[in-house]
Amino acid sequence: MALRTVEQYKASLRDGRAVFFRGEKVPDVTTHPVIGLAVEHASIDYRMAEDPQYRDLAVIKDGGSEYSRYFHIPQNGDDLLKRSALIAASTREGATLVVLIKEIGTDALLALHIIGERLAAAGRPEYRERIDKFHRHCRDNDLAVAVAQTDVKGDRSLGPTQQEHPDYYVRVVEERPDGVVVRGAKVHTSVSTNTNEVIVLPTRAMRAEDKAYAIAFAVPMNTPGLKMIASPHGGTKKNAFEHPISARHKMMETLTVFDDVFVPKDRIFLNGEIDFAGLLALTFVRFHRFTAVSYKLPLLELLAGAGYAIAEANGISRAGHVRDKLTHLAAYHTTVRGLIEHAARTCTYEDGVAVPNTLLTNVAKYHFAHNYHQGVQIVQDLAGGLLVTAPAEEDLKSEATREYVLKYMGGAKGFDAEKRLRLLNLISDLTSSDFGGYQEVLAVHAEGGLEAEKLQAYREYDFKTVASYARKLAGV
Ligand SMILES: Cc1cc2nc3c(=O)[nH]c(=O)nc-3n(C[C@H](O)[C@H](O)[C@H](O)COP(=O)(O)OP(=O)(O)OC[C@H]3O[C@@H](n4cnc5c(N)ncnc54)[C@H](O)[C@@H]3O)c2cc1C
């Protein structure tokens, strides 16, 4: 068991994987101008494990050996709180962008652990053994692991077998004595360009006719037939003055194609057990939305902090409407934080794993997602229109323009032009750039959309008890 260094992590990504960027195969993801940025961002995880400031939080000491906390199976609310704190701390290091190379993979491992126990109880112990072995492999080699759950899905109103072609959901096309061959594509797969493994999970419940689609497995990223078509979103070259966050931090998503990929038997975690497909999909989400809300906290801190700072710089801090808006941001952040902490403390213990309270997690995620655009609106309102009209870094440097920028871009006492522009650029990057747009779509869709969160909250809320209270008062 050993923790990897940043250099070992980077070296492990030079493995012949098939990543395509704007139609061209990428020879080395670590040196690519866009994907290389995502590799640097992901390196935060390995750097934190070596940093005395974070070591106790990021690393578990187990006898003589050490491993990343992400691979620790939470046993109680305290373990969940520490996991949440680590996710938030690394996202803070990532300037509000989640690192995700271990967070999402271990969400899937925790879900698989529970499903493995249930499959064993149903007479299929081989899956539990494979899952445990894979978990040890990832932990002991300190691996980065992506999760491909979301299928491309075609017509959303139709099931896998009803689609125009049979590959809109990933499926088994051939059973062999030593494994299976899978075909299909997953989409929006985060961090896949720069992880070592990808765990593939079903995205929905399956019916009897969908047996071939009830498949879960893991493969290394350089497996023959696995092709990643990277999204170019946010891939333009940026300077750190105008884009203090996104010039340094990036996450990649891919269309992840399984072009007849062979999966050996010991990497298959579900194959045809339709009753467990939906359960696995939902169990993953129970952990993954807890991760999501944990990594949203630094973003909400920054909305409130940037709103306060720019109000000061603009000299409007004392205005009534400004305090009202800042209070809204403070309440928004505090509500989400309170819900997620309470979700950890009121966890349930299921099949050897502490599971965060599902109702509170979904309400937290929904509250975050439903209110995010309004939070952005408040900060944009306080900042003013310079978010999209301010002079460039070059104007601040050029002899021809510098004196005008310095003379006219200043704000309240103590905020000269450069300081004010730096604050405005931070807010612009966060809310009005392609990165700002990415954060907005991430808020709405990532870890399942708004409707999925509402559905889960509806299912978990105890309507029976409150309705009987209502009926009692009504005399019904
Ligand atoms: C930045 C980003 C990162 C992501 N990372 C990952 C990742 O690492 N791994 C992964 O597996 N996934 C990932 N996702 C996927 C995410 O979970 C999905 O985007 C989300 O589940 C929504 O799916 P979709 O994008 O296909 O949208 P759709 O499902 O097409 O949703 C569009 C609209 O259609 C509605 N809708 C869908 N189906 C139905 C139906 N049957 N009936 C009525 N209405 C319906 C939805 O409610 C929504 O209003 C990521 C997404 C984003 C944006």
Ligand as a Chemical Component Dictionary entry (heavy atoms), coordinates in Angstrom:
data_LIG
# 
_chem_comp.id                   LIG 
_chem_comp.type                 NON-POLYMER 
_chem_comp.pdbx_formal_charge   0 
_chem_comp.three_letter_code    LIG 
# 
loop_
_chem_comp_atom.comp_id 
_chem_comp_atom.atom_id 
_chem_comp_atom.alt_atom_id 
_chem_comp_atom.type_symbol 
_chem_comp_atom.charge 
_chem_comp_atom.model_Cartn_x 
_chem_comp_atom.model_Cartn_y 
_chem_comp_atom.model_Cartn_z 
_chem_comp_atom.pdbx_ordinal 
LIG C1  C1  C 0 -20.571 19.019 -16.099 1  
LIG C2  C2  C 0 -21.241 17.691 -15.929 2  
LIG C3  C3  C 0 -20.517 16.619 -15.409 3  
LIG C4  C4  C 0 -21.099 15.353 -15.310 4  
LIG N1  N1  N 0 -20.343 14.299 -14.869 5  
LIG C5  C5  C 0 -20.839 13.037 -14.955 6  
LIG C6  C6  C 0 -20.015 11.912 -14.673 7  
LIG O1  O1  O 0 -18.846 12.050 -14.293 8  
LIG N2  N2  N 0 -20.532 10.677 -14.837 9  
LIG C7  C7  C 0 -21.820 10.474 -15.243 10 
LIG O2  O2  O 0 -22.231 9.326  -15.367 11 
LIG N3  N3  N 0 -22.626 11.528 -15.497 12 
LIG C8  C8  C 0 -22.170 12.792 -15.371 13 
LIG N4  N4  N 0 -22.989 13.870 -15.632 14 
LIG C9  C9  C 0 -24.323 13.586 -16.121 15 
LIG C10 C10 C 0 -25.499 14.080 -15.296 16 
LIG O3  O3  O 0 -25.781 13.204 -14.265 17 
LIG C11 C11 C 0 -26.645 14.239 -16.321 18 
LIG O4  O4  O 0 -26.375 15.420 -17.059 19 
LIG C12 C12 C 0 -28.000 14.297 -15.713 20 
LIG O5  O5  O 0 -28.334 13.051 -15.169 21 
LIG C13 C13 C 0 -29.036 14.683 -16.784 22 
LIG O6  O6  O 0 -28.960 13.806 -17.882 23 
LIG P1  P1  P 0 -28.877 14.403 -19.358 24 
LIG O7  O7  O 0 -27.783 15.364 -19.414 25 
LIG O8  O8  O 0 -28.870 13.265 -20.301 26 
LIG O9  O9  O 0 -30.199 15.231 -19.532 27 
LIG P2  P2  P 0 -31.649 14.680 -19.793 28 
LIG O10 O10 O 0 -31.873 13.429 -18.992 29 
LIG O11 O11 O 0 -31.876 14.588 -21.248 30 
LIG O12 O12 O 0 -32.533 15.830 -19.168 31 
LIG C14 C14 C 0 -33.081 16.910 -19.941 32 
LIG C15 C15 C 0 -34.517 17.136 -19.463 33 
LIG O13 O13 O 0 -35.289 15.997 -19.797 34 
LIG C16 C16 C 0 -36.042 15.575 -18.650 35 
LIG N5  N5  N 0 -36.273 14.127 -18.795 36 
LIG C17 C17 C 0 -35.339 13.168 -18.992 37 
LIG N6  N6  N 0 -35.932 11.958 -19.109 38 
LIG C18 C18 C 0 -37.260 12.163 -18.997 39 
LIG C19 C19 C 0 -38.404 11.314 -19.044 40 
LIG N7  N7  N 0 -38.282 9.997  -19.233 41 
LIG N8  N8  N 0 -39.617 11.884 -18.886 42 
LIG C20 C20 C 0 -39.754 13.218 -18.684 43 
LIG N9  N9  N 0 -38.703 14.072 -18.636 44 
LIG C21 C21 C 0 -37.479 13.550 -18.797 45 
LIG C22 C22 C 0 -35.159 15.948 -17.472 46 
LIG O14 O14 O 0 -35.891 16.025 -16.258 47 
LIG C23 C23 C 0 -34.636 17.307 -17.934 48 
LIG O15 O15 O 0 -35.623 18.281 -17.655 49 
LIG C24 C24 C 0 -22.447 15.163 -15.699 50 
LIG C25 C25 C 0 -23.173 16.251 -16.178 51 
LIG C26 C26 C 0 -22.604 17.497 -16.301 52 
LIG C27 C27 C 0 -23.415 18.628 -16.847 53 
# 
loop_
_chem_comp_bond.comp_id 
_chem_comp_bond.atom_id_1 
_chem_comp_bond.atom_id_2 
_chem_comp_bond.value_order 
_chem_comp_bond.pdbx_ordinal 
LIG C1  C2  SING 1  
LIG C2  C3  SING 2  
LIG C2  C26 DOUB 3  
LIG C3  C4  DOUB 4  
LIG C4  N1  SING 5  
LIG C4  C24 SING 6  
LIG N1  C5  DOUB 7  
LIG C5  C6  SING 8  
LIG C5  C8  SING 9  
LIG C6  O1  DOUB 10 
LIG C6  N2  SING 11 
LIG N2  C7  SING 12 
LIG C7  O2  DOUB 13 
LIG C7  N3  SING 14 
LIG N3  C8  DOUB 15 
LIG C8  N4  SING 16 
LIG N4  C9  SING 17 
LIG N4  C24 SING 18 
LIG C9  C10 SING 19 
LIG C10 O3  SING 20 
LIG C10 C11 SING 21 
LIG C11 O4  SING 22 
LIG C11 C12 SING 23 
LIG C12 O5  SING 24 
LIG C12 C13 SING 25 
LIG C13 O6  SING 26 
LIG O6  P1  SING 27 
LIG P1  O7  DOUB 28 
LIG P1  O8  SING 29 
LIG P1  O9  SING 30 
LIG O9  P2  SING 31 
LIG P2  O10 DOUB 32 
LIG P2  O11 SING 33 
LIG P2  O12 SING 34 
LIG O12 C14 SING 35 
LIG C14 C15 SING 36 
LIG C15 O13 SING 37 
LIG C15 C23 SING 38 
LIG O13 C16 SING 39 
LIG C16 N5  SING 40 
LIG C16 C22 SING 41 
LIG N5  C17 SING 42 
LIG N5  C21 SING 43 
LIG C17 N6  DOUB 44 
LIG N6  C18 SING 45 
LIG C18 C19 SING 46 
LIG C18 C21 DOUB 47 
LIG C19 N7  SING 48 
LIG C19 N8  DOUB 49 
LIG N8  C20 SING 50 
LIG C20 N9  DOUB 51 
LIG N9  C21 SING 52 
LIG C22 O14 SING 53 
LIG C22 C23 SING 54 
LIG C23 O15 SING 55 
LIG C24 C25 DOUB 56 
LIG C25 C26 SING 57 
LIG C26 C27 SING 58 
# 
